[in-house]
Amino acid sequence: MINPNEKKLISQIIKYSILVIFSIYFLIPIYILLVTAFKTYKEVNINSMWIPSLNLSLKPFIKALDKLLPNFLNSIIVAVPATILSAFIGSLNGYLLSKWKFKGANIIFVIILFGIFIPYQSVLIPLVQIINSVIISIKDIFGISRIPGAFRLIALIIVHVIYGIPITTLIFRNYYAEIPDEILEASFIDGCGMISSYFRILLPISILGYIVVIIWQFTSIWNEFLFAVTIVTNTKYQPITVALQNLAGSQIVEWNVQMAGAFLTAIPTLIIYILLGRYFIKGLLAGSVKG
């Protein structure tokens, strides 16, 4: 008969064995990506894709970096301000909808949440038409013949900010619902108003909420492809996800360069998760009881 200690040991062995199997299964694509990225073009072969190269080559990374660097900067220009703006607006919305119980607040919250369930494809055509109409209007108003390509990046930032408001509002509303109302009431007694209470009281204790939103938004915006390829038509200003797709070429695909480019593209999001990942679950759970 198996004693309780042996039963517990067997249970742990089974549990960790399953976790190891799933981890290996998850890491196989990353292994193939890295192994291929360090090969020369002549060494890339589907029959030997599992076998690492004996002569590691950095040329695929150098070539990929040379082609992707300008677009890398474009993605930074888009992702950073769009993340900050959508996080700040979502924070204000969450504050108003959770702490200021005005008439119709719950209805407004539900309407905002509808934005989460609207697929990109359903709004793509009217969105592009609106942006093109705005560009034409600017040309007519200011009497200029050509709008700089960077204007498309501004339009892309605005699109990501708007699309990020529903999820950031949801996260912050649930986060602020955990904060006792007495804290804000005490600030009102001390003479703070609605805005000053937010900046002096809520903002300093919203770090975990901001970390969750920053990780979520930055990753989503950085990896987004559909809006980037349709709104920004000039290849010079396109984000890195579009440039990575163009890296494949039309006739000959340099898989080693493609894999190196994919790894370089993923580095910013990896850094974000490495630096802030330990706070991600903690921040999500902070608003999981109420709301």
N, C-alpha and C positions, 0 to 999 in steps of 0.2 A: 504493500500500500504506500502510495506517495505521500510523504509528509508535507505540511504547509510550505516549508522553506523550499523544498524541491519543486513543488507546484508553482511557486512564485518565480523561481529561477527559470523554469521551462517557459512560463508565460512571458518573461522578459526577453528570453532568447528568440521566441517566435515574433514578438513585437518588433525588436530591433532588426531581426532578419528581414521582415517585411519592409521596414523603413529603409534599410540598406538597398534592397532590390529596387524600390521606387526611386531612390536617390540616384542609383546607377542608370536606371532607365531615363531619368530626367537629364542627367549629365552627358549622355551619349551624344546628342547633337552638338553640345559645346565642345566635347572632345574632338569630334570630326571637324568642326569649324577651326579649332586651333591647329590640329594636325595638318589640315589642308593649307592653312594660312602661311605656315612656315616652309612650304614646299616650293620648288621652282615649277614653272609651267609644264616642263617636260615630265616631272614626277607625278603630276596630278592624273590619277587613273582610278576609275570606279572599282576596279578589281583590287587595288591596294590602298583604298582610302583609309583603312584602319591602321595601316602601318606608318609610324612616324618616319620622317626623313632623317637620314644619318647626317646630312649636311644642312643644318637649319639655315634658311635664307630670310633675311629681313627686307629683301627687295619688294615683295608684295606689299608690306606695310608702308614702305617709303613711297611706292607708286600710288597706293590707295590714299595715303595722307596728302600727297601732292594734289590729287584730284578733288579730294573732299574738304580740304581745309577752308576754302572760301565759303562753302555751304555750311560747314561746321559753325562758322561765325554767324551766318544767317540764322541758324537754329538757336544760337545763344541769344541773338537780338530779339527773336520771337518768344522763346520759352521763358526767359527771365522776367521781362515786364508783364507778360500775360499771366504768369503764375502769381506774381506779386499783386497785380491789380485784381484778379479774380479772387484771391485769398482775402484781400482787404474788403472788397465789396461783399463777399460771402460772410465775412465776420460781422460787418455792420448789419446785414440782413438778419443774421442769426441773433444778434443782440436785440434788434427791434422786435423780432417775432417771438422771442422767448421771454423777454423782460418787460416789454411795453405792450400790455394786453389791450390794444385798441380794437375797435369794432371791425370785424372782417379779417382779422389777422390770420386766422386758420384757413380761410378761403384763399387769401393771397399766397399763403405758404403752399397749399395744394397746387395752385396754378403755377407757381415757380417750379415745383417738383415735376410737373408735366414735361419740362424741358429735358429731364434725364432720359425720358423714353422716346424722344423724337430722334429717329435715325438720321445720320448725316445725309444719306442719299435722298431723303424726301425733301430736303430744303436746299439741295445743292444748286439746282438750276435757278430758282428765284433768287438765291443768295448771290450767285455770280451776276445775274441780271441787275440786281440792286447796286452791286459794287461798280459794274460798268456804267450804270446810269449816274452814279455819284462822280465818277471820273469824268464823264462827258460834261456834267454840270460844272465841275471845277474848271474845266478847260474853257467853257463858255463864259463863266463869271470873270475869270482872271485873264482871259484872252490869250491863253498859251496853247501851243500846238501839240505839246507832248508832256505827259505827266511822268516824272521820274519813276523808275522801276521800284525804288524803295517804298513808294506809296502802297504797293501791293503788300509789302511786309507789314505796314501799319494796319492795312485792312485785315490781314491774317491775325494780327495780335488782337484786334477788336473782336473778331469772330471767336477766337479761343476764350477770350474773357467772357463773352456773352454765354458761350456754351458751357463754361465752367461754373457760372453763378449757381445753377440748381444744386449741384453736388456739394459745392463749398457752403452754400446756405444750409443744406441739410446737416452737414457735419458740425458746423458751428452752432446751429440751433440746438442740437442734441447735447453739444458740449456745454453750452451756457446754461442749459436747463439743470445741470448738476450743481451750478453755483447758487448758494443760498441768496434769496432776495434781500435778506437782512443786510448783506454787505452793501448793496446799492442803496438801500434805505438809509444806512448810516452815512453814505457819501452825500445823499441829498440833504441830510440834516446839517452836514458840514458846509453846505453851500454849492455843491457841484450840480451841474445841470445834466441833461441827457448826453451831450457830446463829451463834456469833461469827465463824466463818470466812466464813459467807455475808455477814454485814453488814460485816465489815472488809475482806474480800478480793474477793468476787465482785460485790457490789452496786456498788462504785465503778467497776468496769470493765464494767458491764452497760448503760451508757448507750445504746449503739446498739441493743441488744436491746429496751430499754424504749421507745425511739423508734418502732421498727417496730410493737411491740404497741400503743402508744398511738394511732398513726395508724390502724392496722387496726381496733382496737376502737372508738375514738371514732367513726370514720366509719360502722361497721356499726350501732352503737347509735343514733347520731343519725338515720340514714336508715331505721331499722326501723319498720315500720308495723303488722304483723299482731299482735304481742304488745301493742303500745301501744293498739290500738283494741279489743282483747278484754279485756285485764286492767283497764285504766283506763276505767271506764264513765262517770264524771262528766266532762263537757266542760270543767269548770273546771280539772281536773288533767291533762288529756290532753297528750301531747307535741306538738311543733310539726308533725310529719308528719300527724297526725290532724287538727289544726286547718287545715292547708293543704288537705286533702281537703274539709273542711267549708266552706272558703272559696268553693268553687264554687257553693254554693247548690243549690236544687232546681229552680227554674224558669228564672231568668235568670242566665247565667254572665257575670260581668264578666272577660273574658279578660285585660284589661290589669292588673287587680288580682291575678288568679290568677298571671300571669307575674311580677309584681313580688314576690308572696309566695314563689314558687318560688326566685327569685334571693336573697331575704333568707334563706330557709331554708338555702340552700347556702353562705352566707358563712362560718359557723364551720368547716366542713370545708375550704373553700378556704384559710382562714387557716392551719389546721393543716398543710396540704400546702405552702403557701408558706414557712412558717417551718421545717418539719422535713423537707420532701420530699427534700432533697438527701442526707439521712442514711438514707432509707428503703431504697434499693437496696443501699447499703453495709452496712446492718444485716442485710438478708436474705442477702447473699452471705457475711457473716461466719460463718454456720452452714450453708453449703451443701456443705461437703466431707464432714463426718462426720455420724453420726446416722442 
